[in-house]
Amino acid sequence: MRVLFAGAPGLGHLFPLVPLARAMRELGHEVAVASMDGGEGVAASGLPYLPIAPGVDWRKEIREAGRTRRPDLMQRVVESNSADREAFVPLAAHVNSRVADETVELAAQWRPDLVVYEYQFPVALLAATRLGVPAVQHDLGFARTPKLRALMLAEMADTFARHGIDRLPDPADTIDLAPPSMAGDERYGTSMRPVAYNGEGELPARLAAPADRPRIAVTLGTVPPKTDGLTRIERVIAAAADIDAEFILATGDLDLGTLGSLPDNVRPYGWVPWQALLSTCAAAIHHGGSSTALGALDTGIPQLVLPDGSDRFITAAAVHQRGAGLSATAEEITPALLHRLLTDDALTRAAREVSTEIAAMPSPTTVAEHLTTLAHPTT
């Protein structure tokens, strides 16, 4: 069987697809991952990468759609830093429409038996429908997507009509990575254990060795620091100076030179495997990326989420409401807050409960076996 995975360009969109794609390959199926410019990094996973519409820029096209087609939505996106998902996803739908012909053509050439797409890339559902094969939507975290999908599909109605389709069918299934206790009343589809994939590589020897005092992992992901500056990490560093713990800054190529001398207990590193780092830590501080948060939940450690936009407020709310961590603005970051992160037993207890829950969720291999029946249904 041939399985085509597809998603919007960006590590946060494509890396969550890797565990299921690898599971499909381990079952003997042929897999590939398709995306637009900016998605090439997923090839480091060893999965074949297929480019869609080279030269078309995802973010530039969203801005252009907002300027020329839906300035009302663009204003909401700008004002909320993309946190208004009901404004953002219709603009993303216009990018899907922009690459519809190329996506359909790629799928027709590759001839998959099954398509798996992350929810912001429903053009793959169109391609699967044109081929007459099932498509499965792969959600990314805590956002509940049925309404968002409906908004995207409504915005793409003209594109579907151009391809001879009046209305796209619902996906054959939806994969949900949210632990059931954090999905609220909107559970749907097939649950799958969120298995971390954060790129290849090993921890530096110093980090792999046992820490002599509590260690806290700190990251702001791949996008927020480039768009929102250093305010949050500056405040974390300032507060960390008063905490008896070691803070590991997993900040990649982010230039911290403007911060001057760091406290002795704050150590900057480039990109390190997030899940491996978490296994050595007592807590985590991050921007609210869903995979980042799920990694901390899987490890069973409390987390402080510092959301700034996109779906990261949804992540922060899910973690806070479950009692497995804290959520704060930059102005609320204080030594007292970091001390609570390390010492509040209720946070640790809830995080460990969710870790146990995650361990009981169906594995990617189990879900892969289930998806095989969708492409080759029993009679």
C-alpha positions in Angstrom: 0.0 0.0 0.0 1.1 3.6 -0.7 0.4 6.2 1.9 0.9 9.9 1.1 1.3 12.3 4.1 0.8 16.0 3.6 0.8 19.1 5.6 1.5 22.8 5.7 5.2 23.8 5.7 6.6 24.0 9.1 8.1 21.6 11.6 5.2 22.0 14.0 2.9 20.8 11.2 5.0 18.0 9.7 7.0 16.5 12.6 3.8 15.2 14.3 3.1 13.1 11.2 6.5 11.3 11.4 5.6 8.7 14.0 2.6 7.4 12.1 4.4 7.6 8.8 7.3 5.5 10.3 4.8 3.1 11.7 3.2 2.7 8.3 6.6 2.1 6.7 7.5 -0.5 9.4 4.4 -2.4 8.5 5.8 -2.7 4.9 3.9 0.2 3.3 5.5 2.8 1.0 5.2 6.3 2.4 6.1 9.8 1.4 5.6 13.3 2.9 4.5 16.2 0.7 4.5 19.9 1.6 5.4 23.4 0.3 8.6 25.4 0.5 9.8 25.3 4.1 8.8 21.7 4.7 12.0 20.2 3.6 13.3 19.7 7.1 11.0 16.6 7.5 13.3 14.8 5.1 15.8 14.5 8.0 13.5 11.8 9.4 14.5 9.5 6.6 11.0 9.8 4.9 10.9 10.6 1.2 9.9 14.3 0.7 7.8 15.5 -2.3 7.7 19.3 -2.9 4.4 20.9 -3.8 4.4 24.1 -5.9 8.1 25.2 -5.4 8.4 28.9 -5.1 5.0 29.5 -3.5 5.5 30.9 0.0 2.9 29.8 2.6 3.1 33.0 4.8 3.4 35.4 1.9 0.3 33.9 0.3 -1.7 34.2 3.6 -0.8 37.8 3.8 -1.7 38.4 0.2 -5.1 36.6 0.7 -5.7 38.9 3.7 -4.8 42.0 1.7 -6.8 41.3 -1.4 -9.6 39.0 -0.5 -10.4 39.1 3.3 -9.0 42.2 4.9 -11.6 41.8 7.7 -10.1 38.4 8.6 -6.5 39.7 8.3 -7.2 42.5 10.8 -8.4 39.9 13.3 -5.3 37.7 12.6 -2.9 40.6 13.1 -4.6 41.9 16.3 -4.5 38.4 17.9 -1.1 37.3 16.5 -3.0 34.5 14.7 -4.6 33.3 18.0 -8.1 33.9 16.4 -8.1 30.6 14.6 -11.5 31.2 13.1 -10.0 34.2 11.2 -6.7 32.5 10.4 -7.8 29.2 8.9 -9.9 30.7 6.2 -6.9 32.6 5.0 -4.8 29.4 5.1 -7.6 27.9 3.0 -6.7 30.4 0.2 -3.1 29.0 0.2 -4.6 25.5 -0.1 -6.6 26.7 -3.1 -3.5 28.4 -4.6 -1.7 25.0 -4.7 -4.7 22.8 -5.5 -3.8 22.0 -9.0 -0.2 21.1 -8.1 -1.3 18.9 -5.2 -3.9 17.1 -7.3 -1.3 16.5 -10.0 1.4 15.3 -7.5 -1.1 12.8 -6.0 -2.2 11.6 -9.4 1.4 10.9 -10.3 2.3 9.2 -7.0 -1.0 7.2 -6.8 -1.5 6.7 -3.1 -4.0 4.2 -1.7 -4.5 6.4 1.4 -3.8 10.1 2.2 -3.1 11.4 5.7 -3.1 15.2 6.1 -2.8 17.6 8.9 -5.9 19.7 9.4 -4.5 23.0 7.9 -3.9 21.3 4.6 -7.3 20.0 3.4 -6.2 20.4 -0.2 -4.9 16.9 0.3 -8.5 15.8 1.0 -9.4 17.3 -2.4 -6.6 15.3 -4.0 -7.7 12.1 -2.4 -11.3 12.7 -3.4 -10.2 13.2 -7.0 -8.4 9.9 -6.9 -11.2 8.1 -5.2 -9.1 7.0 -2.2 -9.8 7.6 1.6 -8.2 10.5 3.4 -7.6 10.7 7.1 -7.2 14.0 9.0 -4.3 14.2 11.5 -4.9 16.7 14.2 -1.9 18.2 16.0 -2.8 18.7 19.6 -5.5 20.4 21.7 -7.4 22.4 19.1 -10.8 21.0 18.3 -11.0 21.0 14.5 -14.4 20.2 13.1 -15.6 23.8 13.0 -12.2 25.0 11.7 -12.3 22.4 9.0 -15.8 23.5 8.0 -14.6 27.1 7.7 -11.7 26.1 5.5 -13.8 24.0 3.2 -16.4 26.7 2.9 -13.7 29.1 1.8 -12.5 26.6 -0.9 -15.9 26.0 -2.5 -14.9 27.6 -5.8 -11.7 25.4 -5.9 -13.7 22.3 -5.4 -16.2 23.3 -8.1 -13.3 23.9 -10.5 -12.2 20.3 -9.9 -15.8 19.0 -10.5 -16.7 18.5 -6.9 -19.7 20.0 -5.3 -18.9 19.1 -1.8 -15.9 17.3 -0.3 -16.8 14.3 1.9 -15.8 14.2 5.5 -12.4 12.5 6.1 -12.6 8.7 6.6 -11.3 9.3 10.1 -9.6 11.9 12.3 -6.6 11.2 14.4 -6.6 12.9 17.8 -3.4 13.3 19.8 -5.0 15.0 22.8 -5.1 12.9 25.9 -8.8 12.1 26.5 -9.0 14.0 29.8 -7.8 17.1 28.0 -10.1 16.9 25.0 -13.1 18.2 27.0 -16.6 17.3 25.7 -15.3 17.3 22.1 -13.7 13.9 21.7 -13.9 12.4 18.2 -12.1 10.2 15.8 -9.3 7.8 16.7 -7.0 8.6 19.6 -3.3 8.0 19.0 -0.5 8.2 21.5 1.6 11.4 20.9 5.1 10.0 20.3 7.6 12.7 20.1 9.7 13.4 17.0 11.9 16.4 17.4 14.5 15.8 14.7 17.6 13.6 14.8 20.5 13.8 17.2 21.6 13.0 20.7 21.9 15.0 23.9 25.3 16.5 24.6 27.2 14.4 27.2 26.9 17.0 29.9 23.1 17.0 29.6 22.8 13.3 29.3 24.6 12.9 32.7 22.4 13.1 35.9 21.9 16.7 37.1 23.1 17.6 40.6 20.1 19.8 41.2 16.6 20.2 39.6 16.8 21.0 35.9 14.3 23.0 33.8 14.1 22.9 30.1 13.3 26.2 28.3 12.4 26.7 24.7 10.4 29.2 22.6 10.1 26.9 19.5 11.0 27.7 15.9 8.7 30.7 15.1 7.9 32.9 18.2 11.4 34.2 18.9 11.7 35.5 15.3 8.4 37.3 15.4 8.0 38.4 19.0 11.5 39.2 20.3 13.1 38.1 23.5 10.8 39.6 26.2 9.6 36.3 27.7 13.0 34.6 27.7 14.6 37.7 29.2 12.1 37.6 32.1 12.7 33.8 32.6 16.4 34.4 32.8 16.0 37.3 35.2 13.7 35.2 37.5 15.9 32.1 37.2 18.8 33.8 38.9 16.9 33.5 42.3 16.0 29.8 41.8 18.2 26.8 43.0 17.8 24.9 39.7 19.7 24.6 36.4 17.9 26.2 33.4 18.8 24.8 30.0 17.9 27.2 27.1 17.1 25.1 24.0 17.0 28.1 21.8 18.7 26.9 18.6 20.4 29.7 16.6 18.6 32.4 18.5 21.1 35.3 19.2 21.2 35.8 22.9 24.2 38.1 22.7 22.1 41.2 23.6 21.3 39.7 27.0 24.8 40.2 28.3 26.1 37.8 31.0 23.8 35.0 32.0 23.3 33.8 35.6 25.6 30.9 36.4 22.6 28.5 36.6 21.4 29.4 33.0 23.1 27.5 30.2 22.3 28.1 26.5 22.4 25.3 24.0 21.5 25.0 20.4 18.7 22.7 19.3 18.8 19.5 21.4 16.3 16.6 21.2 13.4 18.0 23.3 12.0 14.7 24.5 15.5 13.5 25.6 16.1 16.7 27.4 12.8 16.5 29.2 13.7 13.1 30.5 16.5 14.7 32.6 14.3 17.6 33.8 12.0 18.4 36.7 9.9 20.9 34.8 9.7 22.7 31.4 9.0 26.3 30.3 7.9 26.9 26.7 5.8 28.9 24.2 2.9 26.5 24.0 3.6 24.5 20.9 1.3 21.5 21.1 4.1 18.9 20.5 6.3 20.7 23.0 3.5 20.5 25.6 2.6 16.9 24.8 6.3 16.0 25.3 6.2 17.4 28.8 2.9 15.6 29.6 4.3 12.4 28.3 7.4 12.8 30.6 5.1 13.5 33.5 6.7 16.8 34.5 4.9 20.2 35.2 5.2 22.9 32.7 4.9 26.7 32.5 3.3 27.8 29.2 4.0 31.3 27.9 1.6 31.6 24.9 2.0 34.4 22.4 -0.3 33.6 19.5 -1.5 31.0 17.0 -3.0 27.9 18.7 -0.6 28.3 21.7 -3.3 29.9 23.9 -5.4 26.7 23.3 -2.5 24.6 24.5 -1.9 26.8 27.6 -5.6 26.6 28.5 -5.6 22.8 28.2 -2.6 22.4 30.4 -3.7 24.8 33.0 -7.3 23.5 33.2 -6.0 19.9 33.6 -3.9 21.1 36.5 -0.7 19.8 34.9 1.0 23.2 34.6 0.8 26.9 34.7 0.1 29.6 32.1 1.4 33.2 32.3 2.1 36.3 30.4 5.6 37.8 30.2 4.8 40.3 32.9 3.7 37.5 35.3 7.1 35.7 35.2 8.6 36.0 38.7 10.9 33.9 40.9 7.8 33.0 42.9 6.1 31.6 39.8 9.2 29.5 38.9 9.5 28.3 42.5 5.8 27.1 42.4 6.5 25.3 39.1 9.2 23.3 40.9 7.5 22.7 44.3 3.7 22.5 43.7 2.9 18.8 44.3 -0.5 19.1 42.7 1.1 20.1 39.4 3.4 17.1 39.4 0.6 14.8 40.4 -1.6 15.9 37.5 1.2 15.7 35.1 2.0 12.2 36.1 -1.7 11.2 35.8 -1.7 12.5 32.2 1.6 10.6 31.5 -0.1 7.4 32.6 -3.1 8.2 30.4 -0.9 8.9 27.4 0.9 5.5 27.9 -2.5 3.8 27.6 -3.5 5.5 24.3 -3.2 3.4 21.1 0.3 3.4 19.6 1.1 4.7 16.1 1.5 1.1 15.0 -2.0 0.2 16.3 -3.4 3.2 14.5 -1.5 2.4 11.3 -3.0 -1.1 11.3 -6.5 0.5 11.7 -5.9 2.8 8.8 -4.9 0.0 6.6 -8.4 -1.4 6.9 -9.7 2.0 5.6 -7.7 1.7 2.4 -8.5 -2.1 2.0 -11.8 -2.6 3.8 -12.8 -6.1 4.7 -15.8 -7.5 2.9 
